[in-house]
Amino acid sequence: MKQAAQVNEYEAPQLEKTAHGSYSWRKYEGLEHTPENISRFLTSSRNGSAFQNPQWHLLNEEKAERYITIAALQGGSPVFASLIRKTWVPGTRYFAGCVQRGPVFENIQTAVELWDAYEAQLVRSGLCVIEIQPFWRREAARQLKDHLEGRGYKCSYNGGHTESLILDLTPSEESIFSRLTSSRRRQIRKAIKIGIEVRSARNREEMEKFWELYRDMCKSKNIGFMPRKAFERIRRFSAQFPSDCACLIGWLNGELVGGNIVLRHSGIAEYMRGAGSIKIGNGVPKTDLIHWESILWAKRQ
């Protein structure tokens, strides 16, 4: 029998008064019983990726009870929240926490104001250490970095990217296409002319072929790659939430030539992973049309 997730709003909701008003704190244990307004606040925020939201963890995590959501509300509406995975520290009664989503917040001033109280909620929840994997915009990231380092937090760099290229999707499709470089437009037209077909991965077998192509490309470049099971999880997520994730693959005469994984959340689309076949010569535009179809998918959602 599956044990129901515990909803814990503290027996007496704690109030935090700041210069900008009063906030009440709530904690919810497990994923399934987080109130809809708080789950929506976590999911719709731009401070994160599609793989940092409760939907992703509910679909892929067998132990939903390991998660807690801590939120600050003002006037009944969430203004600060984080989704945390707890891991028991053997031999103790404490847990290590890893923030899976957030903290997300309305503005940087709110985050700084509430950080003391947020840490108090972490301690109250039995956490002895916290790891944060932030997706914050540059100015917010700079201010929070300065604030947190002043509180004793340490930055650790894992070699991942720290900057993103941004494409404005608000103009028309024709306008976006015209702004691509002339060489890129020629490659897209060439891909269409020679018969490359781009569509979503239809089943597990096609996704495995995409993963193998991706693995072979990464090995040829001597770079790390995601495991096979991660691609299968992404495919299942895409099937259940087709407006949040696309697995687009390109075919030429029955042979897979490349693919992209694109995530979407809160009006933002992210290019997550992509690969082109190393078995096909450079004379074939393997990924140009796939990239263009990824842009079109993002714009049409």
Disulfide bonds with the S-S distance in Angstrom:
none
